[in-house]
């Protein structure tokens, strides 16, 4: 990151990625800034990129996986394997895609405003393992099993099914994260919707979640590297290391619980083994995008181990998972939520039955 000469922003989270100051980026021909969230712990990395209006970025390829989320503007991406035909697909605000591993890709701005995007990758792992940027960015190998130039590769699919408790969606392109259909995930909270997208045959995948106004998720923990991006509504997230217990306030550790605010453009990354809990205090449904490990098609050993169970983040702790049921949580969690809602003038929609 240092050798790229870009600004570096650090923290547990960031209130609004749209406000990050960017600097010219010689290698890409656009602008950029690196964001290092402590919870990434070397498993994932991130930058904000900008494509000037009427411009395009330099083509690049790399032997790490990268998921790109457009948060401003519209344009197109050209993709090709070495010596093969180029293919192009168009995108707009809140589109998401992942250039297949080591395929050439070139991002083009199709509008009059600058395009801004967030790129989350597993580059830190790959860089740490090989310590050779020339290999990472100039490797001649073609991963034909990942991408063979299929013309429908970047079409939005409707290949959806459940695996264990998780609703999966195999697609290499999502045109609008804000309006994508989601499935129910009652295990995570009353009327919570979650769909996990498996993209570009990556182990770096993600999910989209939505839950009603005046409501919050159950707390859970897993391994490091999961980045969450707030898209709709606003609220806060509580984070605490699992060593502080299921009831950190009752245990006298309330001062060590971290509270981060989120709204559109807010991002945060819970460190590995930290409980985290998302609260919606706005007056509309909240929608989040997560980019993370934990693919069900191409899992990694470390993400399974961190959850102790295939469905770990969806299974209560008392049943071998890593989720705190509402009835087992610290009573202070609910009290703080209801106090915040009163200040915001939003009614709680938590069903009483959830606590019994
Ligand atoms: Fe999580």
Boltz pocket constraint, residues with backbone or C-beta under 6 A from the ligand:
constraints:
  - pocket:
      binder: B
      contacts: [[A, 220], [A, 221], [A, 222], [A, 226], [A, 270], [A, 276]]
      max_distance: 6.0
